[in-house]
Amino acid sequence: MTTDAGTAGPTQVEVRIAALDIARGLALFGHQLYYVAGSIRPFQLIVSPIWLKHFRFGPLEYGWRWLTYGERPAFRVASP
């Protein structure tokens, strides 16, 4: 399960950073911020395998590959 989450590494990190920034912006401090931080990773571990059943990689990885290779990479997983 963690290998699925690793396939979309930069997206995973950016989601965590954005969620914590939003929590801080809502003036959540102390234990409330710990609850937010503690719930992000389990959520990602549940959602990542579902996402990766339909797509090859995360949205940031898609953009990164597009910029790197100069052409749009295949985003969706081919249907069997």
Secondary structure, 3 states (H helix, E strand, C coil): CHHHHHHCHHHHHHHHHHHHHHHHHCCCCCHHHHHHHHHHHHHHHHHHHHHHHHECCCHHHHHHHHHHHCCCCCCECCCC
